[in-house]
Amino acid sequence: MQDILPGDQPYWDAVRLAAGRLAAIFGYGRIDTPILEEASLFTRGVGEVTDIVQKEMYIFEDRSGQELALRPEGTASICRAYLEHGMFNRPQPVRLWYLAPNFRYDRPQAGRYRQHHQFGAEAIGEEDAAVDAEIIELLWRLYGELGLAGLTLHLNSIGDQNCRPAYLELLRDYYRDKLDLVCSDCRERFERNPLRLLDCKQPECQPVIAGAPPITEHLCEPCAAHFSDLRAYLEAAGIPFALNPRLVRGLDYYTRTVFEVEPREEGGQSSIGGGGRYDG
């Protein structure tokens, strides 16, 4: 973790002001949630077999024996607040934004801190891909306002509960005779969370990942139509993107749209933003 010293504060202020101003233009209202939540919110919401839950969460018991966690990511807390405060009774979609610290017991490495600050935006209550494009445009405009250039938007669809199960069986069939070629984490993912096989950053796993069947060729008709609509909306907004059939993200709640933004530099830690849809 790190201190933010007085000499660095003007840069942080510039980011905060740009994020808040753009969020307001897009119709998003600020929300702040507690740094501490019940640990079960994240184990159920983020997924028990994700790296965040298995390796990175700060979990402890308070004096009553309640198991608590330092917030590792923002979306689960927002969904909890949406339900707890009856926001489903408001006109949908409900648009919310936040800028807050998250905490992960991550392996120390370049670009990774155990406390990191995240600007996030959530739009809840709308199925149309227009809201996916809206979130991406908000992020893309923020980077432009901050003077960042040479960025690539990676885009994929990972289907939903209707088409993903059949794809996961296809992926397992592909990997079954290649398990001696991949890392130990991937051998565990094969059993418990096969979609995450495509997310591995270990060098020995890359040739196997490269030959895996693309999920976009196995989407059901509604998911394929949603993904087609999203691409059309982004093209209409003038936002360039690169289709990346290996992009899956590291959290279990995503459905259909997933995206990441990277600078030109290569590397597993080069992503500066990302997100996706989480129906259900």
Secondary structure, 3 states (H helix, E strand, C coil): CCCCCHHHHHHHHHHHHHHHHHHHHCCCEECCCCCEEEHHHHHHHCCCCCHHHHHHCCEEECCCCCEEEECCCCHHHHHHHHHHCCHHHCCCCEEEEEEEEEECCCCCECCECCEEEEEEEEEECCCCHHHHHHHHHHHHHHHHHCCCCCCEEEEEECCCCCCHHHHHHHHHHHHHHHHHHCCHHHHHHHHHCHHHHHHCCCHHHHHHHHCCCCHHHHCCHHHHHHHHHHHHHHHHCCCCCEECCCCCCCCCCCEEEEEEEECCCCCCCCCCEEEEECCC
